Amino acid sequence: RLQHGANIERVKPYFDAKQVLNAASRRVHTVVREFSAAASLHTQAKVELRSIEEDLAYGAHKVALDSDQQDGLSRATVRV
């Protein structure tokens, strides 16, 4: 360190910036994965809700939802 101390101190900010960049990059990748998973769940919930709504529209006056169907409708609505 005695021989190259000045050079090490001169380039240290670049290495520090690289570490910060790497940490930020990892965080961005994590957030992208989380967003992708949430978007997928949202799309799936919309499909389920649309299916339930279509079933109800074609026979709404004849349909009586059991507790599982009501629960599914509620969950799909909340997820959308």
C-alpha positions in Angstrom: 0.0 0.0 0.0 2.9 2.3 0.6 4.1 2.0 -3.0 0.6 2.3 -4.6 -1.4 4.1 -1.9 -1.9 7.3 -3.9 -3.1 5.4 -7.0 -5.4 3.2 -4.9 -7.0 6.3 -3.3 -7.4 7.9 -6.7 -9.4 5.0 -8.2 -11.3 4.1 -5.0 -14.3 6.3 -5.9 -14.8 4.4 -9.1 -14.8 1.0 -7.3 -17.2 2.4 -4.7 -19.5 3.6 -7.5 -19.3 0.2 -9.2 -20.4 -1.4 -5.9 -23.4 1.0 -5.6 -24.3 0.3 -9.3 -24.2 -3.5 -8.7 -26.4 -3.2 -5.7 -28.9 -1.0 -7.5 -28.9 -3.4 -10.5 -29.7 -6.3 -8.2 -32.5 -4.4 -6.6 -33.9 -3.4 -10.0 -33.8 -7.1 -11.1 -35.7 -8.1 -7.9 -38.3 -5.4 -8.4 -38.8 -6.5 -12.1 -39.3 -10.1 -11.1 -41.8 -9.0 -8.4 -43.7 -6.8 -10.8 -43.8 -9.6 -13.4 -45.2 -12.0 -10.9 -47.8 -9.5 -9.8 -48.8 -8.7 -13.4 -49.2 -12.4 -14.1 -51.5 -12.8 -11.1 -53.5 -9.8 -12.1 -54.0 -11.2 -15.6 -55.0 -14.5 -14.2 -57.5 -12.9 -11.8 -59.0 -10.9 -14.7 -59.5 -14.0 -16.8 -61.2 -15.8 -13.8 -63.4 -12.8 -13.1 -64.4 -12.5 -16.8 -65.3 -16.1 -16.9 -67.4 -15.8 -13.7 -69.1 -12.7 -15.1 -69.9 -14.4 -18.4 -71.4 -17.4 -16.6 -73.6 -15.1 -14.6 -74.6 -13.0 -17.6 -75.9 -16.0 -19.5 -78.0 -17.2 -16.7 -78.0 -14.6 -14.0 -81.7 -15.2 -13.2 -81.1 -18.9 -12.8 -77.8 -18.9 -11.0 -77.4 -19.5 -7.3 -73.8 -19.3 -6.2 -72.6 -21.7 -3.5 -70.2 -20.5 -0.9 -67.1 -21.7 -2.9 -68.3 -19.9 -6.0 -69.1 -16.7 -3.9 -65.6 -16.9 -2.4 -64.0 -17.4 -5.8 -65.9 -14.4 -7.1 -64.9 -12.3 -4.2 -61.2 -13.3 -4.4 -61.1 -12.6 -8.1 -62.7 -9.2 -7.7 -60.3 -8.3 -4.9 -57.2 -9.4 -7.0 -58.3 -7.3 -10.0 
